[in-house]
Amino acid sequence: MTAIPEEGQALPALRLRVLEALSEEQWDAVADLLPRYLTATAQLMQAWQQAAIPDEKAAIAALLQEALKDQAAIAGRLRSRMAWLEERMVKLQQGKSGCQLYAAQLPGNLA
């Protein structure tokens, strides 16, 4: 019997849920799922390091390899979202600065 931690066993389902939430741009769900996904991955890596029986180690390694396949897709989607958010933050700051400059020119200086 493999000694895969419970959260590690949940990794494949979590991985699919993260990918689905990313593809549907459900960012609140992504924020909720990622900590559990990362914890499950870390526990699985620790279990792999501690596994003494070759069959256990191989089963855990297979789960980790599946997770690794999607790691680039997950990271890419997150980088894309960060770039989009940064762009929006810059535009927001530019709009705020423009409003402040405009208000400074008004009689009575509303700023």
Secondary structure, 3 states (H helix, E strand, C coil): CCCCCHHHHCHHHHHHHHHHHHHCCCHHHHHHHHHHHHHHHHHHHHHHHHCCCHHHHHHHHHHHHHHHHHHHHHHHHHHHHHHHHHHHHHHHHHHHHHHHHHHHHCCCCCC
